[in-house]
Structures are given as C-alpha cells and as structure tokens.
C-alpha cells in the first residue's frame, strides 16, 4: 500500500447538516464511518474557491504582502490572493485581487494548478496563478484587507523566508 494513491473514497457519509453559516463560511457536521470501520464525526468548513497569486516582475522578482493576521496572532508575509466572487473566472479573480491588494496589473497570467492547503478541515480549493510582467498601477489604493507592507524579493530571499520570516 505504500506509495499508492487511493482512488476510491474509504469514508462513508451517513448524514450531514449545516451547523453554522455566515457571509464568510459554512460549517457542516457529518456523521461518518471512518476508513477503519468505526463510527465518527467530522466537521468541514467551506469558505469558497480562492486563489494564491504569484506576482512576478520582468526581472524575475516576486511581490509579497505583509499584514497582521488576527487568527494566528502574528505578522505574516504572503502572496496576495482571495476568494472568487460570483461568477468570476479564475483569471478575473486574480486580476481583481492583485489590483485591490497590491495595485498591480500583469501582462500575462498562467494557472499552474491548485492546492488543498487546509484539507484536514476545509473543502476549499486554492488555485495557483502566476501573474507575469507585473507593474504598479497608480491611483488604485483600495487595500480593504489591512495590508500594510509590500516587498519585492528575489527567489533566494523568498525561499529563505519560508518557515522563518515568511510567517513571523
């Protein structure tokens, strides 16, 4: 079994109900039969499809944003991104979020896949978009997300921040 990917879901859902819902998330409580055959319960949070945007300059540098994150209780350096609104396409969401959060526009966009970042208790998908040839757009300083810093970093610096300054 080692190294083999399971293609069939070993969990059985007996029932599920919404126990909380707000503008930002839905919490479902599920009664399940676990893969080991024992009964259990599982809570699943849904907050909607989101994206992570990797803004890349023509010189191969990356834009990152900094802000205090209330849920973790610490300052965080991260790539911009956000939730899809209404019937937006992935690229439309990326363009809107990049402009809102960093006042940047990109010459081209690539969808390089998706991540299940919080799959232990969330069913959300995070699409990963690369915004290439980003440039600052004057006069669009909306910043609704309390972002207080923007940095432009080289790949080496970015990789050095992971696990250290990236979330400190």
N, C-alpha and C positions, 0 to 999 in steps of 0.2 A: 504493500500500500504506500510505502514511502516514495515521495516524488510524484505520486499520481494525483491528478486533479479530479475531484468528484464532479460528475456531470449531472447527477440527479440529486435533488434536494432530499437529505435524510431527515429533515424536520417535518412533522405533521402538525398543521394548524387545526385545532378543534373549534376555537371561537376567537373572535377579536372584537373589541369595542373601543371607541374613541372616549378617552377619559379626560382629555383637556384639549382645547383648541383656542388659538389666539391668531392675531394677524400674522405672527411670525412663525408659528409652529403648530403641529398637531401631535399629540401623544396617544398612541394606541397601546392597549394592554391585550396580550394574546395568551390564551391557554394552548399549550403545545404538548406534543410528545417529542422528547429530545432524541437525538440520534442513538443514545444508549437505551432507548425504550422506556425511560422513566418520564412521568408527567412533570411539567414545569410551566413557568410563566415567563413571558418575555415582554419588555416594554420597548417600543420602537418610536423614535422621534422622526418626524418628517418636517423639513423646513423649505423644501423646494429645490429645484435644479439650480446649481450655481456654477460659477466658473472661477478659475485662477488664471490670471493674465501674466505672462512673462514679457514685460516690455524691453525690447532690445534696440539699441541705437545702431546706426550705420557703422559705428566704430566697435561694435561688439560689447558694449557696456550694458548693464542692467539697471533699471529703475526699481527701487524698493521703497516702501512706505513705512512710516513708524507711527505708532499710536499706543496709548494705554488701553489694554484690554481688560475690561471690568470682570468678565468671568474667570480669567486666570490670575488676576491680581498682579499683573506685571506688564512692563513695556514690551512691545512686540515689533520686530522688523519682519515685513512680509511682502509678498507680491500683492498687487491690487486684485480685486475681483468682487463678485457679488452675485445676487440672485437674479434669475430671469424674471422679467415682469410681463405678464400677459402672454401674448403670442409671439414675443420676440424670438428671433433666431439666435443661435449661439453667438454668431459674429455681431449681431446687433446689440446683444447684451454686453459683449466685450467692449465694443466701441463706446457705449454709454457709460459703463463703469470706468473705463480708462480716462475718459474726459471728465467725469464727475470727481473721481478720486485724485487724479494726478495732473489734470489739464493737459493731457497728451492726445495726439492723434497719430495713427500709424499709416505707413504707406501700403503695407500688406498684412494679411492675417493668415495664420495656419492653425487648424485644430489638430493637435498632436495626440489626442486620446482623452481618457478620463481617469479619475482616481476615485476610489471608495475610501475617503480619508477617515471617516468615523463609522465604519461598518459594524462595529460592535453594538451600537445602539441607534444608528441613523440609517435610513434607507436612501439618503440623498446621493446624487452623483455630482462630482465636481469635474466639469470639462476643463481641459488644459489648453489654453490658447496662447500662441506666440504672436505678439504684436511687433512686427519688424519695421525698422526705419522710423522709430517714434520721434516726434517733435513736439515741443511745447506750443500750446495754443493760447494766446493771450486773451484775457477778458473772460475766462470761464472758471472762476474761482468759487465753485459751489460748495465743495467739501462738507457734505452732510454727515460724514462718518467720523468726525473728530480726529482726522489725520493731521498730525502736527509737524511731521518731517518727511522730506523726500530725499533719498540719496541715490547717487549714480555710482555703481560699483563694478569692478572687473570680476570676471568669473572666479579667479583665485580668492579674492576677498569675500565674495559671496559664499563660496564653499567653506571658507574658514569661519564664517559666521554661524553656520548650521550647528545647532546644539550648544553654541556659545552665545554670541551677541545677537543672533537672529531672534531669540526668544528670551532676552534678559532685560 
